[in-house]
């Protein structure tokens, strides 16, 4: 076997950048050296890994098949290099907004205390983007609010989370028993489509409220809380997100008899992802 780690490194950089020019800059090699390495790899494998479209290189089915395996080999080679060094490679974590902003800070503080030598990278975005990042191997582990049905990912239930409908204390719906019809007539301030919270609400609540009124959609839970506090409408977020405001009375919970809104939060990672010791320790910590 004459395939080298350098050839695999060149291949992954070309795939990520889409050109030999950018790959050569990332790897500090000449463009001719990158092209020659890629040609040698394709010759040894007996297949083309990219379709040549003008000056662009477009990944084909052979390249997509090789990519996760090449990444796994490169990560294992890096682990070998780090065996006798104190510092290990960073664990890349992505989380949806509610989890990343309101649940992970405390958990990661404890994790950092127990594992001070493992660097962490955290990216926060909505559930759709977290899933995409895991699928494209841009992160190692994802924590999401909605369900994930991709066959390429391993999806495991993580935590149960309660959703709360809330309003300003001055809202006409506050401090009384309300009905689904009241919710239908209310003005809603919601997370954007693609967020885990919105997906769950569409399934559990808004399917029962045909024709309900959306006043605005916001991509930030803090903005939603402020809009509701100033009387612009009502909303529904995780109890963890509004716990402080419910305690100090700046927001109040709206109760509908018989209506329970809860969801599961999930942990995801790619089936073909090589799980390093750092990643395994993070997964174990999350499960505990």
C-alpha positions in Angstrom: 0.0 0.0 0.0 1.6 3.3 -1.1 -1.1 5.7 -0.1 0.4 8.3 2.2 -1.1 10.5 5.0 0.1 13.5 3.0 -2.0 12.4 0.0 -5.0 12.1 2.2 -4.4 15.4 3.8 -4.2 17.0 0.3 -7.4 15.3 -0.7 -9.3 16.5 2.3 -8.1 20.1 1.9 -9.0 20.1 -1.8 -12.5 18.8 -1.0 -13.0 21.5 1.7 -11.8 24.3 -0.4 -12.9 23.2 -3.8 -9.6 24.0 -5.6 -6.0 23.1 -5.6 -5.0 26.8 -5.4 -6.7 27.3 -2.0 -5.5 23.9 -0.8 -1.9 24.7 -1.6 -2.2 27.9 0.4 -3.6 26.0 3.4 -0.9 23.3 3.3 2.0 25.6 2.4 2.7 23.6 -0.8 3.0 24.6 -4.4 -0.1 24.2 -6.6 1.7 21.7 -8.8 2.7 19.6 -5.7 -1.0 19.5 -4.6 -2.2 18.5 -8.1 0.5 15.8 -8.4 -0.4 14.4 -5.0 -4.1 14.3 -5.9 -3.3 12.7 -9.3 -1.1 10.0 -7.6 -3.9 9.2 -5.1 -6.5 8.8 -7.8 -4.1 6.6 -9.8 -3.5 4.3 -6.9 -7.2 4.0 -6.1 -8.1 3.6 -9.7 -11.0 6.1 -9.6 -11.5 9.8 -9.9 -12.3 11.5 -6.6 -13.5 14.8 -8.2 -15.3 15.8 -11.4 -13.5 18.5 -13.3 -15.9 21.3 -14.2 -13.9 24.0 -15.9 -11.3 25.0 -13.3 -13.4 23.8 -10.4 -13.2 20.4 -8.7 -16.6 19.0 -7.7 -16.6 16.0 -5.3 -18.2 12.9 -6.8 -19.5 9.7 -5.1 -16.0 8.3 -4.8 -14.7 11.4 -3.0 -17.7 11.5 -0.7 -17.1 7.8 0.2 -13.4 8.4 0.9 -13.7 11.7 2.9 -14.9 10.4 6.3 -12.4 7.5 6.3 -9.5 9.9 5.3 -10.5 12.2 8.2 -10.5 9.3 10.6 -7.1 8.2 9.5 -5.7 11.7 9.8 -7.2 12.2 13.3 -5.7 8.9 14.5 -2.3 9.9 13.1 -2.6 13.2 15.0 -3.4 11.2 18.2 -0.2 9.1 17.6 1.8 12.4 17.4 0.2 13.6 20.6 0.6 10.3 22.6 3.6 11.7 24.6 2.5 15.3 24.7 0.3 16.7 27.5 -2.0 18.6 25.2 -4.6 16.7 23.1 -6.5 17.9 20.1 -9.5 20.1 20.7 -13.0 18.6 21.0 -15.4 20.5 18.7 -18.9 20.8 20.0 -21.9 22.4 18.4 -25.2 23.2 20.3 -28.5 24.7 19.4 -29.3 28.1 20.9 -31.2 27.1 24.1 -28.7 24.4 25.0 -25.6 26.4 24.2 -26.7 29.6 26.0 -28.6 28.3 29.0 -27.5 24.7 29.7 -23.9 24.1 28.6 -22.0 26.9 30.4 -22.4 25.2 33.8 -21.9 21.7 32.4 -18.7 22.8 30.5 -17.3 24.5 33.6 -17.5 21.2 35.5 -16.1 19.3 32.5 -13.2 21.8 32.2 -12.5 21.3 36.0 -12.4 17.5 35.5 -10.5 17.5 32.1 -8.3 20.6 32.1 -6.0 19.3 29.4 -8.6 18.8 26.7 -9.3 22.0 24.7 -12.9 22.7 23.8 -14.4 24.5 20.8 -18.2 25.4 21.1 -20.3 26.7 18.2 -23.9 27.8 18.8 -26.5 28.0 16.1 -30.0 26.6 15.4 -30.7 22.9 15.2 -30.6 22.7 11.4 -27.1 24.2 11.3 -25.9 22.0 14.1 -27.0 18.9 12.2 -25.4 20.2 9.1 -22.1 20.8 10.9 -22.0 17.2 12.2 -22.9 15.8 8.8 -20.0 17.7 7.2 -17.6 16.8 10.0 -17.1 20.4 11.0 -17.7 19.4 14.6 -17.4 16.2 16.5 -20.5 16.2 18.6 -23.8 18.1 18.4 -26.5 18.8 21.1 -29.9 19.7 19.6 -33.4 20.5 20.7 -35.3 18.8 17.8 -35.3 15.3 16.5 -32.8 14.3 13.9 -33.7 11.6 11.3 -30.5 11.5 9.2 -29.3 7.9 8.7 -25.7 9.1 8.7 -25.9 10.2 12.3 -26.2 8.4 15.6 -28.9 10.1 17.6 -29.3 9.5 21.3 -31.8 11.0 23.8 -30.0 13.3 26.2 -32.3 15.3 28.5 -36.0 16.1 28.9 -36.9 19.8 28.6 -40.2 21.6 29.5 -41.6 24.3 27.4 -43.6 27.2 29.0 -46.1 29.6 27.4 -45.5 33.0 28.9 -46.6 36.7 28.8 -46.0 40.0 30.4 -47.9 40.5 33.8 -50.0 43.2 32.1 -51.2 40.9 29.3 -54.9 40.2 29.3 -54.3 36.5 29.4 -52.1 36.7 32.5 -53.4 35.4 35.9 -56.4 33.5 34.6 -57.2 30.1 33.1 -57.0 30.3 29.3 -58.1 28.0 26.4 -56.7 26.9 23.1 -59.0 29.5 21.5 -57.3 32.2 23.6 -53.9 31.1 22.3 -55.2 31.1 18.7 -56.4 34.7 19.0 -53.2 35.9 20.7 -50.2 37.5 19.0 -47.2 35.2 19.0 -43.5 36.1 19.0 -41.6 33.0 18.0 -38.2 31.5 17.1 -37.4 31.3 13.5 -38.1 28.1 11.4 -35.2 25.7 11.7 -34.8 26.1 15.4 -35.6 23.1 17.6 -38.0 25.0 19.8 -40.0 26.2 16.7 -40.1 22.7 15.2 -41.5 21.2 18.5 -44.1 23.9 18.9 -45.3 23.4 15.3 -45.9 19.7 16.1 -47.2 19.9 19.6 -49.1 23.1 19.8 -49.7 25.0 16.6 -51.1 22.0 14.8 -54.0 22.5 17.2 -54.3 26.2 16.4 -55.1 26.5 12.7 -54.9 30.2 11.6 -53.0 31.4 14.7 -51.3 34.8 14.5 -47.6 35.2 14.3 -46.6 38.8 15.1 -42.9 38.3 14.5 -40.1 35.7 14.3 -36.8 36.3 16.0 -33.6 34.3 16.0 -32.7 35.0 19.6 -34.4 33.9 22.8 -33.3 37.1 24.7 -34.9 39.3 22.0 -38.1 37.2 22.4 -38.1 37.7 26.2 -37.7 41.4 25.9 -40.4 41.7 23.2 -42.9 39.8 25.4 -41.9 41.7 28.6 -42.8 45.0 26.8 -46.3 43.7 26.0 -45.9 42.9 22.3 -47.3 39.4 22.5 -46.9 35.9 24.0 -44.3 33.2 23.4 -43.2 29.8 24.4 -39.6 28.9 25.3 -37.8 26.4 27.6 -38.4 26.9 31.3 -34.6 27.0 31.7 -34.6 30.1 29.4 -37.1 32.1 31.4 -36.6 30.8 34.9 -35.1 34.0 36.2 -37.9 36.2 34.8 -40.6 33.9 36.2 -39.0 34.1 39.6 -38.7 37.9 39.6 -42.2 38.4 38.1 -41.2 40.3 35.0 -42.8 37.4 33.0 -45.7 35.1 34.0 -46.5 31.6 32.9 -49.8 31.0 31.1 -51.6 27.8 31.9 -53.9 25.9 29.6 -55.7 23.0 31.4 -54.6 19.6 30.0 -51.8 21.1 27.8 -48.3 19.7 28.5 -45.4 20.8 26.4 -42.2 18.9 26.7 -39.5 17.6 24.4 -36.3 15.5 24.4 -33.0 17.0 23.7 -30.6 14.9 21.7 -26.9 14.1 21.3 -25.7 13.4 17.8 -22.4 12.4 16.1 -21.5 10.9 12.7 -21.6 7.1 12.3 -18.2 7.2 10.5 -16.6 9.6 13.0 -13.5 8.3 14.7 -14.2 8.8 18.5 -10.9 10.0 20.1 -10.4 9.7 23.8 -11.3 13.4 24.2 -14.6 12.9 22.3 -15.4 9.7 24.3 -14.8 11.6 27.6 -17.2 14.4 26.5 -19.8 11.9 25.5 -19.5 10.1 28.8 -19.8 13.4 30.7 -22.9 14.4 28.8 -24.6 11.0 29.4 -23.8 11.2 33.1 
